[in-house]
């Protein structure tokens, strides 16, 4: 297929020209006012254009429409329109749109409480969602979350490295392996560094991960050794990923530890917290991490919980949200979480949140 543009004085004249030149099989993909006067109509007709070119043409057509009119539309409508259009062009059945859920503040608060969000966060989000003035509950909550979330995926091609910090048992070592795998897949050389030589099994596990992803490996026995290893890694053009001992960021002792990490050449603090557990506790931990200078965090163990209170607390704490993970395996993906995706997950899964004694279940975001 390919795209053809018709310009005429009005829609009737444009349709007559389309029928005369293309026939009844043409698919109109956009229409708009032409500059000055008249109308501009784009149609898709049989040809040899690749699907990627069709998508680009549709995107350009949508982008050329009046900006004020576009702002008045809900984003999902534009996406659903394009998805349906491409499906028709490919001869497939268009996907069914998500059912709209009308905004109701009391209902929204109840759904967030089902996820065990802390009351201050739940009420703050409900207030912001109501002030957004959107009739769709999902879009209103997404707008509220967007005011508090800062999405900051890892830029592995640009960074010198990351010091992976956080509480014990949150999956820091596994996160180091996953980041290493993603960097290696992107063609970046990587060095995994064990910064906790006395960690029970952590050194051997990190060494195993290094072997799996074809990364170099080193153990830093002292702070001086760690500083030297980071410098050597930078000189070699490798990405340094430093796995550290777990600590509670609310403790005063953690300040000195993180102060040292921040003196390492060019590396950034990447925190890891778990989606499992009490949401208020997670909020306190994230507040402590922010005070310690952590710039990004990742949330693990989404496969182990249905309730998203802890995830919501981490996502809205003011630290850049790098990624979330839902797998206990090295091959699990580092996913980027948007405000809209979190809003959908909070609303669509709240009614099936487990009661006491239920077995936790994996959750899709």
N, C-alpha and C positions, 0 to 999 in steps of 0.2 A: 504494500500500500504506500501511497504518498499523499502529501498535503497540497491542496490547491486553494488559492485565495481569490475571492470574487468581490469586486467593489461595484456598488450600484446606488442609484438614487434612493431606493427604498427596498424593503424586504421582498415585496412582490416581484420587482424587477430582478433582484438577485436570485430568487427561486426559479424564475423563468430561465435565466442564464445558466443556472446549475443544471436544470433538467435538459436544456438543449445541448449542453456540452458533455455532461457526465452521465445523465440518465437518472432513473429512479433509484439506483443502488447506492448513490452517494450518501455518506454519513456526515451530517453537520456536526462539527466539533466545537465551534464557537461562533458567536456573532456579536458585533459591537458597533457603536457609532464610529464612522470614519472621521478623520480630521476635517474640519470645515463643515461638511454636510454629507449625507448619504450613510450607507451601512457597509461594513466589512464582514464577510462571511468566509469561514474556513471549512473545507470539507475534506474528508479522507476518501480516497478512491483506490482502486486496485493498482498494484505496482509492485516494486521490489524493495521498498524502504524497510530497514530493520526496525524491530520493535523499539530499540533504544531511541531511534530518530523520531518515532511516533510519540514516545513519551516526552521527548524534548520539545516537539512542536506543540503538544498539548500544554505543557508547562509554560511555554512562551505565550501561547494564546491566552491562558489565564492571567499571566503577568501583565498583559497589555490592557486588561480591563481597567475601568475607572477605579482608582485607589479607594475612594470613599465607599464605593459599592462593595469592594472586597472586604473592607474592615467591618462592614455591617453583617457579613456572613459569618457563621460559625465555621471554624477551621475544619472540623470533621466533614462538613457538607462538601467543601471543595475537594477533600481527599477522596470521599466516597464517590463524588461525581467523576473524578478522573479514573478511579479504579473501575467504576461501572463502564465508563467509556472505553477504556482499554480492553475490558473483558468483551464488550460487544465487537470491537475491532478484531479481536482474536477468535470470535465465534464462541466464547464461553458464556456461562450464565453469570451475570453480575452478582457480586457478593451481597448478602442481606445486610442492611445497615443495622448498627446497634440500636436497640430501643432507647428512646429518650426517657430520662427520669426527671420529672419536674422538681425544681428546687423546693426544699422544705427544710428549714433550719433545725427544727426539732428532730426530724428524721435523720438528718445529717449527723447531729450530735449523738444520737443513739447508735448509728453505724460506727462512728469513730470510737465510742466507748466499747463497742463489741471487740474492737481491736486493742483495747486497753491503752489508748492514748492518754497521756497525762491530761488532767482537766484544763490547765492553762493553755496547752497547745490545742486541744480540741475546741475550746471556746474561741481562741484566737483565730483558728482556721475558719470556724463557722461564721464569725463576724466578718472576716475578709471575704468569704464566699458570698455572703449576703450583700455586701457592699459592691461586689463586682457587677450586680444587676443582670446576671445571666439567668435565663429560665431553666437551662439544662443543669442538673445537679453535678454531673461529671465535669462540665466546663467551668462551673462556678468554683468547685473545689480545686480544679487544676489551676485556675487563676490565683486562688489563695495560696496554694503550695508554691507557685512560681514566684511569689513575693518573698518567700523564705528560703527557697532552694537555690543553690549555686552548683550547677553541674560542671565538673572539671575533669574530663577523661584524661588518662595519662598520655603524655606526648613523648613516646619512647624514643623517637628519633632525635629529640632535642636535649633531653636531660642527661646530666652526668651520672645520676643515680638516685636511689631512694633508700632511706633508712626506714625499715618497716617496724613500727612500734605499736604498742597497745597492750591491753590486759592479757593475762595468761589464758590460753585455751580458745582464743578467737580465730585461730587459723593463720597466724603470721607466716609460718614456714611454708605452708601450702600456697599462700598468696605470693611469696617470693618466687616459688616455682612457676606459678601461673603467669606472673609478669615476665619471668625469664622466657617462658615458652612463647608468649605473644611477641616479645622483642625478637627472639630468634626467627619466628615465622616472618617477621618484617625485615629480616636480613641484618639485624644488629648483633654485634658480638656482645656477650654478657659474661660477667664474673659474679658468681654467687659467693657471698662472704658470710661465714658464721661468726656473728659478733657475740655469741653466747656459748663459749667453748665448754661450759659445764652443764648445759641444758641436757636433760635426760632424753637421749635419742634424737634430739633436734639436729645435731651435727651430721650424723649418719643419714638422716632423712634428707637433709639439704644436699648432701653429697650425692645421694641417689637421684634426686631431682636434677642436679647438674648433669649427671650422666645421661638421663633421659632426654634432656633438651639440648645436649651438646654444648654446654656452657663450661667455662673454667670454674675452678672452685678453690677456695682458700679459707683458712681458719685464722681469726685474729685473737691471739691469746691475751693481748693487752690493748689499752687505748692507743699507745704509741704505735703498736703493730697495725691497728685498724687504720690509723691516719696514714701510715705508709702504704698500706694496701690500696686505699682509696686514691692516693696520688698516683700509684703505679697503674691502676685501672684507667684513670683519666688519660695518662700518657699513652696507653695502648689503644685509646679510643673505644674502650668497652663500656657497657652500661653496668654500673655497680649496684648490686642489690644486696643490702645488708640485713640479715635476719638477727633480731635482738632478743634479749630476755624480756619476758612479760613483766609489766608493772601496773600499778593502779595510778592513773594520772591525777587522782585527787590527793595523793600523798605528797608531802613536801619534798621527799627524797627524789621524786621524779624530775624535779626542776633542774637539778645539777646534771642528771643523766642526759636530758634533752638539750641542755645548754651546751654540753660537749658535742653531741651529734650535730648541732647547728654550726659548729666550727669546722666541720669536715668540708673539704673543698667542693662546693657546687652541688652537693647532694641535698635532697629535699626530704622532709619528714612525711611519711605516708602511714597513717594510722589504720588499724584494722579493728573493727568491732563486730559483734555478732548480732544477728536479727533475733536470736533466741534470748529470752529473759525479760526482766521487768523494764518497761519503757522509761519510767522515771530514773531508774538506775543508769540506763543507757544515756539518757539526757545529761545526767551529772557527769558521766565519764567523758562524753563529748565536750561538755563545757570545760572540763579539766584539760583535755587535749588541745582545745583552742587556746587556752591560757598558756600552754607550753609551746605555742608557735607552730602547731601542726597545720599544714596548708591544704592537705587533701586526706580523705579517708575512703575506705572501701568497707562494705557491709557483707558479711558472709552468712552462710547457713540458712538461706531462704528456703531450702528444701526441708528444713526441720521444724517449720512453724507455719501456722495459718494466720496467726495474729500479727499484724504489721505495726504495732505500737513502737517497738524498738527501732524498726527501720524508719518510721516516720520521724522519730526523735533525732536519729542520726542525720537524716536527709535535710532537716530544717534547723540544724544547730549552728549554721553559719560557716562551717568548714566546707570547702569544695568537695562535692561527692564525685569520686572518681568512677567507681564501679560497684556492682553488686554481683554476688555469685550464688548459685543454687545447687552446686554439686560438690561432693566430698572428694572428687578425683582431680588429678593434675590436669586432665584434658578439659575440665569444665571451663565454660566461657566467662570472660570478664564482660559483663553486660553494662550498658549505660542506661541509667534510669532517668526518665523525664518526669516532669510534674504531671503531665497528662497520664502517663502510664501508671504512676503511683495513685493518682485519683481513681482511675478505673479499678485498680486492684483493691483499694480500700472499700469502694462501693459495691463491687461485684462479688466480693468474697466475704463481706461482713456477715451476711445472713447465714453463711455456712461455717462460721467460726466455731471451733470445738468447745464443747462444755467440759467441765472438770472430768478427767479420766479418759477423754477421747484421745486417740492416738494422733499425734501431729501428722500433717499431710503436706506434700509438696504444693506450692502455690505458683501460679503463672503470673508473670508481670510482663 
